[in-house]
Every structure is written in structure tokens, then in C-alpha cells.
Amino acid sequence: MLLMMGICSTYCGSIYNDFFGIPLDLFGSKWVKPDDYDHENPNSPQYTTDGTYPYGIDPIWYKSDNELVFLNSFKMKVAVIFGVSQMVMGNLIKGTNAIYFKRPLDFIFEFIPQIVFMLGIFGYMVIMIFIKWGIDWNYNWDNTAPNLITVLMNMFLKLGSLDD
């Protein structure tokens, strides 16, 4: 168990390009300062991209002004995805055990409600995370990305009503 915990923490650290909380610069940043950068012009782009970072988070995020906001948001969303997938896997194993040991009451009154509520609430949240990551909100919706927690809370507090 300790070995698996170590492997999982090493994997998560590699996704965040962290080693004991120290940022790693394994592949160099894919953001470079342009040669024609003008320090007096505030509209001059500070960095231009040189492609996609191959694995994990680009180390330039550790030098940005919104480092803490971005990294905390990213880490929380990844933790939600891993946690929900782990709980769904546990429920699926519970369902297969109920079938294998021929316990129809456990399957019908425990497994089915648990998986319906889990996927209905938290599965929906994971889908919203992937949708939020996959849409360019600056281009399409004038930088108004929805707040996932607000959407999830309004699912219960404002049943049946739509915001304009």
C-alpha cells in the first residue's frame, strides 16, 4: 500500500512539475519572449508560444502573476476527477460483488441508487470540468467562464429555473 501511495504521489507530482513543492523545469518552457518585445508599449506581447508543453504544467506558470489562482484551481479539478473516478470504480466493484454473491437487494437498493446519485451529481461535475477546459472562453463568450461550484449549488437551490 505504501508503494502504491508513493507511485501515485510521484505521478501527481510529475503532472504538476513539482518535487517536494519545488517546481521542476524538465523540458524548458514553451513560452518565449519575442525578439521585438517593446518594454514601453503595454500592448506588446510579453511571451509567444512555441508549441504545447509535452507533459505536465509549463514552468512559466510559476513566474506568472496568477500562479496561485491557476495552480490551485488546476490541482483541485484534477483531485476531483481522480476522486470521482476512484469512487465510481469502488461502486462498480460493489455492484459486481452483489451480482457474484447473488444479492439482488444489495444490487437494487444500494448499488443502483449510489451509482445514479454519484454520476448524476459528481459525474456531471467532471463533465463540466472537461467542457470548461476544452472551450476558449475569451474567444467565444467574452471571458465569462461559469463557476463550477455555483453551477453545482444552483442545481439544487434553483430547481427548474434558468439564468438569463
HELIX and SHEET records of a PDB file:
HELIX    1   1 LEU A    2  ILE A   15  1                                  14    
HELIX    2   2 PRO A   59  LYS A   63  5                                   5    
HELIX    3   3 GLU A   67  TYR A  100  1                                  34    
HELIX    4   4 PRO A  104  ASP A  106  1                                   3    
HELIX    5   5 PHE A  107  PHE A  111  3                                   5    
HELIX    6   6 ILE A  112  PHE A  117  1                                   6    
HELIX    7   7 MET A  118  GLY A  123  3                                   6    
HELIX    8   8 TYR A  124  GLY A  134  1                                  11    
HELIX    9   9 TRP A  137  ASN A  140  1                                   4    
HELIX   10  10 LEU A  148  LEU A  157  1                                  10    
SHEET    1   A 2 ASP A  18  PHE A  19  0                                        
SHEET    2   A 2 ILE A  22  PRO A  23 -1                                        
SHEET    1   B 2 TRP A  31  VAL A  32  0                                        
SHEET    2   B 2 THR A  48  THR A  49 -1                                        
END                                                                             
